[in-house]
């Protein structure tokens, strides 16, 4: 039993590549699904409080301060409120946001075969939660309202607040995918760029002349140097031998006289 448990742990320890790929696909599914739902009126109505209270997004609406009187529950159809949402540009903004989210999903998914596009998608997926998590600060509907119960306000998240808080996981997952895409892209650039040593050796080899035998003359100077060295050594040896011969052939009287 312990052996099988070790095998399982070993597989888990080496399955990080599978985890990164699964995270990439999961992020793409979330953005693709939620982005497609942005073209449905009920989903556009549900994000109205977030957009209307956001200091960086409320300008997309024509009447951001009047949204509370026209909120509807999911599955409910109120023609008057639907007409107000249309005049408020609620659906136009939601369609644009959905298009962006679908594009992020496709770019992230394309990262399985294209690292540059995947890096772009992962970066956008990483930046998106910073906007959505800011809704916890700007949107009153993110917290349980004070309707008589003791549990309201911070830290008691409403259904909308709990949905937004989950984007922390999206932030962390997109960070891992973004880092993996950047690492793979850098590895591709390093492998494609020739090293300085190999480039210099190729340039030096190309600059060497070719002799009559079809071989480069890079060995000729060394051979010549070796010949000169042998020749000089021979001359020194011969000189020493000659001097020794002269000394031996010179009479002792002459040596004494000298």
PyMOL commands that set and color helices and strands:
alter all, ss='L'
color gray80, all
select helices_A, chain A and resi 2-13+16-37+41-46+48-53+58-60+64-70+79-87+90-110+115-133+135-138+140-142+159-165+167-192+196-207+217-249+252-257
alter helices_A, ss='H'
color red, helices_A
deselect
rebuild
show_as cartoon
